[in-house]
Amino acid sequence: MKTTCVSVETEKYAAPLLLLLRVSLVQSWRKIKSVRRQSRLLSSLIGLFIVSYLGLAFVLFRIGLRFLSAFPGLGTLLIERLLFLLFAFLFVLLLFSNLVISYTNLFRNRETNFLMALPIPPQTIFRWKFMESVLLASWAFLFLIAPLLAAYGLNHGAPWHFYLMTIVLISLFIVLPGVGGAWAAITLARFLDRRAFQVVALLVATAALLSVAFWLKPEVITDDTSETRVLALMDRLLVRTQFSQYQWLPSYWLSNSVLQWSEGTLTSAGFFMLVLLSNVLFFGALSLTRSGKSFYAAFSNVQSRATVFGQWAWLRHWRTRKGGFDYGVGPIEWFFKSFKDLSPDIRALLVKDARLFWRDTTQWGQTLVLFGLLGVYIINLRHFSEQLTNAFWVHLISYLNLGACALNLATLTTRFVYPQFSLEGKRLWIVGMAPLGLVKIVRAKFWLGSLSALAVTVTLMWLSCYMLKLPWHRTVYLTSAVTVMTFTLTGLAIGLGSLYPNLKEDNPSKIVSGFGGTFCLVLSFVYIVGSVTMLAIGSPWGWRGNASLKLSVGTWFGFLALSWLVGRVPFQMGLRRVAKFEL
């Protein structure tokens, strides 16, 4: 009798989940086939870009690993420590990514609202959204780590089964941050409107940021320390990275298993793989079988409250007037009102986009996380300037910093600018039928995205150059380059977002993870690599002396031509598409 009850209970949860999985797979396959039918040339170009990225990343990683291996006695130590650090930081980033995407998928998704109204157990809905969130949060991680592990295996002469087991290890590894992110999302949804929780969360976040900034401060090399033994000096330089070898971290189990497997020590590698597997089975089973009630309670709390800041009296007083809710002029309206040359319809559109961005917790939550990481990056940049005494390293670090700022810019434009047209959704006909027109709407979104991104990137570039103690003429040169990149990447994101809209989805993460978002990300990466390389080669302050005026002017015009091609062409194609868009 007990066995019969267990089988009935299993079928009760499994049947709807299998149905949801099958429907999702069918829809994804139909989307892929529809894209292929629309343009075989474009599909081939996207495939070529993806293969080119994987090939280029593989070549660069292999060159870097060979360079480190050339140091006798130290190369192996440096590579191992870099792997530990890489997986440790990626684990933290996956936690944040799963937190944001799980919160959106579980509590701010129309499909979830629809499924909650059906006779489907909340545990089944949570299982489905959990699997979907893990895939959405981890695909970029897999895309990044695959060429590195392939280069590491070839560099160390690993056997063929190393690559197969690496796939298994990575598949197990991504489950743990997914579980942590889902539980954190449920906890935030249930208690975020409580004053004590908000105060504690703010204090913990501030303390964590200050601790990271202090702990990651590198060891400064002086003349006295440079004369000591090499191994002792390396221990002092790497002392701040020992946290990545903490034995209770899942990244430690993954790194050790990869390292031991590449060296042929299968017993030790199998032990760490079993440790990772046991934790995945325990926490995964706990999440998939015992999170339904917590998810349902959190979902009810999110849907029933109007604001998460209702416990603060001063905020209630600011939002209310004479006992009623005030929909009058706010800070956003006052800001855009200061631009006198804007027409009222454009100003209303910009106010609408700004308000929607502010009301979406997941949007500005991701922005805060990104700015926190940038703050740590800027704080630690000042330590590089204390070691830069050679012209070659000054030149190299300055252009690596340009590439880092440009990659941050590509993250902003792909994540926040690309979905802007699609987020209009089924309400697109309202603004499309207005006298403003879709073409002006796309242009307004372009300028709003460009100026917002420009304020971030110019500030970031100026601060980073100041921390690196670069002279003012180099700062102006690099700031001008990143300004051109800002307009280019924004035009690319808006153009591709208009060419490949997804009006049925209100989750920006899913919109970005689609066909057009992937193409935008890959094309942005290729453009950044080409632009930074071109500017570095033709820099007036090369490591071999000043470059010729002809070479500098030629590379700058080449950079402008490439920027015009990458940014202007997709933007114009997007404008032509929306001009003929059928509502």
N, C-alpha and C positions, 0 to 999 in steps of 0.2 A: 504493500500500500504506500509506503514511504517512497519507494522508487518511482511509482506512478505519479505521485505528487511532484517529485523533482523533475520528471520528464515533462509534465504539463507546464510547470513553471518555466523551464528552459525554453519550451516551444513558444510560450507567451511572450518572452523577451526576444527570442531569436528571429521569429518570423517577420515582425515589422522592421527589424534592423536589416535583415537580408533584403527585404523589399526596397528600403531606402538606398542601400548600397547598390543594388542592381539598377535602380532608376538613375542614380547619379552617374554610374559608369556608362549607361546608354546615352545620357545627355552629353557627357564629356566626349564620347566617341562621335556623336552627331555634330558637335561643335567643331571638332577637328576636321571632319569630312566637309563641313560647310565652308570652313576657311580654305581648304584645299580646292574646293570647286570654285570659290570666288577668284582666287589668283594663285595659280601654280608657281608663277615666277616669284611672288612675294614669299610663299611658303618655302621655296628653295633658297631664297636669300636669307630667311630667318634660320633655316637649318645650317646654311653655310656660316652665318655669324656665330651660331652656338658652337659648331665644330671648331671654328677658328679661335674662339675664346678658349675652349678647352685645350686646344693645341698650344696656343700662345702661353697660357698659364702653366701648362705642363713644362714647356721649354724654360720659362723663367724660373720656376721652382727647381728644376733640375740644375740649372746653372748656379742658382744660389746655394743649393745643397753641396754641389761640387766645390764651390768656393770655400764653404765652411769646412768641408772635409779635408781641404788642403793644409789646414793647420794641424801639424802633428801633435797628437795627444790631447788637443783641445777641441778639435772639430766634432768628435763624437759627443763630448760633453755639451757643447753648445747646441747641437742638433736635438739631442734628447731634451734639454731644458726648454728649447723653443717649442717642441711638440707638447710638452706638459703645459706650458703657458698658453699655447694656441687653444688646446681643448678646454682648458680652464676658463678662459675668457669667452669662448664660444658657448660653453655651458651656461654662463651667466647671461649672455645675450639671448640664447634660446629661451631661458626662463622669462625674460622681459617680453620677448616676442610672443611666446605662448600665453602669457598673461593678458596682453592687449588683444590678441586675436580671439582667445577664448572668451573674454568678456564681451566682445562684439558678437561672436557667434552664439553665445548662450543667452544673452539678454537684450541685444540690440539688432535682432535679425528677424525679418518678416517670416522666413520659413519656420523659425522656432515658435513664433506666435501662432502660426497656422497649425503646427504639429501639437502644440499644447492644448488646442481646442478639440483635437481628435481623441478617440479612445485608445491612446498609446501611452504606456507607462512612462513616467518622467525619467526612469532609469534608462529606458531605450533611447529616448531623445538625447539624454546626456551622452550615452555611448556614441551615438552617431555624430554629434557635434564635437565630441572629444577627438575622434579619429579625423574628422575634417580639419579641426584646428591644428592638430599635430602636423598634418601634411602641408597645410598652408604656411605654417611657421618654419618648417624645416627644409623646404625645397631649395631655398637659397644656400643654406648650410651645406647640403649635399652637393650643390653645384660648385661651391667654393672648395670643398675639401677633397673632391675626387681627383683632380689633377695633382694636388700635393701628395696624396698617399701613393698615387701611381709613380710619381717621380721619386719618392722616398724608397719604394720597393725596388725600382730599377737601379737606383744609386747604390743600394746595399745588396743587390743580387738575390732578392728574396725569391723563394720558390713560387710556383704557380698557384698553390692553394692559399698563399698569403692574400691575394686579391679577392678570392671568394670569401674568406673569413673576415676580411675588412668590411665587406658589404654587410655581413651578418652583425658585426660589432657596431657599425654605425646605425643599423636599423634598431638594434637594442638600445643604443645610447640615446636616441632622440625621444624615446618613450618617457624617460624620467623627467626631463624638463617639461614635457607635455603634461604629466601628472601634476608637477609642482605649479605650473602656470594655471591649470584648471582649478586646483584647490585655492590658489591665491585669488583667482577671479571670483569664485563663489564667496570667499571670505569678504572681499571688497564689496560685493553686491549686497551682502547681508548687513554689514556693519558700517558702511561708508557714511551713512547719514548721522552717525553718533559722534558727538563732540569729542569725547575722550579718544575714540579711535582716530579721528582726524588729527588731534594734537599729537598723539603717540606716533602716528605714521609720519607726520612732518618732522618730528624730532629724530626719529630713526633714520629717515632719508638724509637729513642734514648731517647727522653723525657719521653715516656710512660714506657720504661724499667726502667729508673732511678726512676721514680715516684712510680712504683710498688715496686721496691726494698726498697725504703724509707718508703712507707706507710705500707708495711707488716712487718716492723720491730717490733717484739713483745716487750711487756713491761717487763722490768727486775725487778724481785722480790728481794727486799733487806730485811734486818732484820726489818727495820722500817715499810715497807709496809705489811709484813706478820703478823704484830700485829694488823692491822686495821680490821674493820668488814668484814665478808666474802663477803657479797653482794657488798660492795664498792670496794673490791679488785677484784671481778669478773668483775665489770663494767670497771675497769682500764685495765684488761687483755684482755677484748673483745672489747675495744674501736676501734681497728683497723679493726674489722670485721663488723662495722655498715654499710659499703657501700653495703653489700649484702641485706640490708633491705630498699634500696632506692625504693620508691613506683612506679617509672616509669620503673623498670626492669621487663622483662617478667618472669625471675626466681622468683621474689617476688610474682607475681600473682600465679605461679604454686605452690610454697612452701606454701603460705597461704591457697590455696585451698586444698592441701593435708592435712595440719595440721588441718584445720577446719573440713574437712570431717571425719577424723579419730576420732575426738572428738564429732561427731554428730551434729555440728552446720551447718546444711545444707544450711541455708539462706545465711550466710556469705561465705561459700564455693561456693555456686552457683553464688554469686555476682562476686567473683574473676574468676570463670570459664567463666562467660559471658564477663568479661573484656578481658580475653585471647582470647575468641572466636571472639569478635568484632575486635580486632587488627589483628587476623589471616585472617578474611574475608576481611578487608580493604586492608591490605598490600598484601595479596595473590591475590586478584582480581586486584589490581593495577599492580602487577608484571606479572600476566598471560594475561593481556589485553593491557598493554602499554609499554612493554619492547622489542617488536619486532624490532622497528626501531633502538633503541640503540644497540641491539644485532647485527643487520646486519651491522651497521656502525663500531662497534668494531671488528667484524669478518673481514671486509674488511681491516681495519687498520693492524690487526695481519698478514693477508696473504700477504700484500703488502710491509711490511718493512723487511729489512734484519737483523737489530739489534736494540735493544732498547737504545743503548749507542752511537748512531750515532751523537748526538749533541755535544759530547765532542771532541774538536780538538786534545788533547793529545792522546786520545784513537784511533782516526782515524789515526794519525801519527804513532802510534805503530803498528797498524794492516796493514798499507800500506807501500809499498816501491816502489819509483819511479813511483807513479801513479797506480800501480797494486796491486792486492790482494796477500798477502804473505802466502803461504801454507808451509812454511819451518818449521824448528825446533822451537818449542815453549816451554814454561815452563814445560808442561806435559811430552814432549819427553825428556827434560833434566833431569827431575826427574827419570824417569824409565831407562834412559841411565846410571845412576850412579850404577845400579845393574848389575855388570859385568857378573855374573853367569847366567843371564837370556838369553835364546836363542832368536834370532831375531823374531821368530814367536810368542812366548809367549809375548814378549815385545810389538809387534804390537797389539796383542789382548788386552792387558791391557791399552795401549794408546787409543785404540778405545772405550773401556768401559768408561774410564775416560772422554774422550771428549764428548761422548753421555750424560753422567751424567751432565756435565757442561753446555751443550747446552740446556738441558731440564730445563726450568725455574721452573716448578712445583716441580721437584725433589730437587734441592738445596734450593728452597724456603721453602719446608717443613723442610729441615734440619736446616735452620736458625731459623725457629719457634721453633723447638725442642730444639736447643741449647740455645735459649733465655729463655725457660722455665727451662732448666737445670741451666742456670746462676742464675736465681732467687732462685732456690733450693739451690745451693751452697752458695750463699750470705747469706741466712737465716739460714744455718746450724750452723754458728758460734754462734748463740744465744742459741743453745741447750747446748753447752759445758759449758756455764755459770751456768746452772741449774743442771748439772750432778754431783752429789756428792755421790750417792748410787751405789754400784756395780751392783745391779739388773738392774737399768736404763741404766747404761753404756753398759752392755751386751745386753740389749734389743734394744737400739737405734742403736748400731753398726750393729746388724744383720738385723734390719729393713732397715738401710741404704744399706746393701748388697742386700736385696731384691729389694729396689728401683733402684739401679744400674743395677741389673739383669733384671728387668722389662723394663728399658730403653733400655738395650741391646736387649731384645726380640722384642721391637718395631722397632729398627733399622734393625735387621735381617729379620723380617717378612715383613716390608714395603719396604726395599731396596734390600735385598739379594735374597729373595724368587723369585721375578719376573725376575731375571737376565737372566735365560735360556729362559723364554717365550718371553722376549723382543727382542730376535733375530728374532722372527716372521717368515714371509715367506722368509726372507734372510738366514735362518738357513742352507739351502743347500749350500750356498756359503762357509761358514766356515766348514760345514760338509764334503764337497768334497775336502777340502784342505788337504795337508799332515799332518797337525796338528791333525785332528781327534776330534770328539766330546768328547771323554773321557778326553783328555788333556785340552780341553776348559772348561769342568766342573771343573777339578782340579784347573785350573788357576783362575777361578771365585771364587772357595772356598778360595784359599790363598789370593786373593785380598780382598774379603769380610772379612776374618778373621783378616788380618793385619790392615785394615781400622777400623774395629770395635774395635780391641784391642787398637789402639791408643786412641780411644775415652773413652773406659771403664776403662782402667788403669789410664788415666789422671783423670777421674771423681772419681774413687775410691781413688786415692791418695789425691786429693783435699778435698774430703769429710772427709777422715780420719784426714787430717791436720786441717780442721775446727772443727772437734769433739775433737781434741787434744788427739788422741789415741797414745799409745806408738808405737815405730817403729816395734816391733815384731808382734803386732796385725795388723798393716798396711800391713806388708809382708804377713801375713796369709790370710787376706781378699783379697789382691791383687792377690795372687796365686789362690784363689778360683774363683774369677771373670775371671781370665785368662782361667781356665779350662772351665767355662761356655761359654766364648766367642767362643772357638773352637767347643764346643758341639752345641750351638744354630746356629752357621753358618753352620755346617755340616747338621743339621736338616733342615734348610731352603733351602740349595742348593739341598739336596737329595729329599725333597718333591717337590721342584720346578721342578726337572728333572722327577720325577715320574708322576706329574700331570701338564704338560705344557699346556698353552693356547696360541697357536701360532697365533690365529686369532685376538687377542686383543693387542693394543699398549698402552692402559691406565693401568699403574701399579696399580692404585686403584681398577680397576675392576678385575685385575688378582689376587690381594690379597684377594678380597672379594669372590672369588670362593670357590670351595670345598677344594682344597689343602691348600689355604691360611688360611681358617678357622681351618682346622685340625692342621696346623703348629702353629697357635696362641694358640689353646687350649692345645696342647701338650707342647709348651714352658711354658705356665703358670703352668701346672701340674709339669713339671720338676723343675721349679724355686721354687715352694712351697715345694716340696719334698727335694730338695737340701739344701735350707736355713734352713728348720726344722732339717735336719740331722746334718748339721754343727753346728747349735746352741746347739743341745743336746750334741754333743760330743766335744764341744769347750774346749780347755785347760784352759779357763778363765771363768768358769761358775759362775752364781750368788750365788751358794752354795759352793763356793770354787773351787779349781782346780780339774778338772775331772781326772779320772785315765788314765794312759798312754794307757792301753788296750782299753778303750772305745774311746779315741781320735783317735788312729790308726785305730780301727775298723770302726768308722764312716767315716774317711777320705777315706779308701779303698772302703767302700760302696758308697761314693759320686763319686769316680773315676769309679767304675763299672757302676753306673747309668748313668754317663756322657758318658761312652763308648757305652752303649746300646742305649741311645737316639740319640747320634750324629753319631756314626760310622755305625750302621745298616741302617738307611735311606740313608746315603751317599753312601754306597756300593750298595744298591738296585738301587739308581739313576744312578750310574755308569754302572751297568749291563743293565739298561733300555736304556741308550743312546748308549751303545755299539751295541745294536740290533735295534736301531732306524732306521726306513725306511724313507728316504727323498723323 
